[in-house]
Amino acid sequence: MRRVRCILAAVLLLLCCGCQNTKSETDGAPLPAAFSAKIAVTHGALEFEADFTISADGTAQTMLTAPEAVASLSITQNADGCRFSFLGLTLETPPAFLPDASFVKLLYAAVNTLRSDTADRTVAGYGDRTVYTSKTEAGDIFSLSCAADGTPQTLSMEGQDLHVTFSDFTVSE
């Protein structure tokens, strides 16, 4: 009987130690209300570079900078709709017309989830970085990796084959 108690105590100790760096968090958002960054996007076989800005009111602008064929394409979106600007032409649409699999729509959904103080997320510490895992309203699971100072490094949405790398991150007022 004594041996069984020792084994159970050891198993309980191992289970508790394995979970100490993971917790469910709903207070505080890992992304500020307004920020800008340069992003490198891999979405399936496609690769893009862009300047990404989101304002405190939730309006996001993605200005593609590479590849050259789509450089200067600007996509602005908020809860009311999307505006595409390219080569002097502008198209405004309701948000429903932006394809669900568009990297811009997926990134917008993930960023809005991360900016929310009430979204459910799991937080895990890995050495000098923190990883936030959450789910968009559409049900896509994603992870955001941040440096020790809280600066976003990468966002991954495996189910959509989306990977975003952040650089030149600046918090806006």
Secondary structure, 3 states (H helix, E strand, C coil): CHHHHHHHHHHHHHHHHHCCCEEEECCCCCCCCCEEEEEEEEECCEEEEEEEEECCCCCEEEEEEECHHHCCCEEEEECCEEEEEECCEEEEECHHHCCCCCHHHHHHHHHHHHHCCCCCEEEEEECCEEEEEEECCCCCEEEEEEECCCCEEEEEEHHHCEEEEEEEEEECC
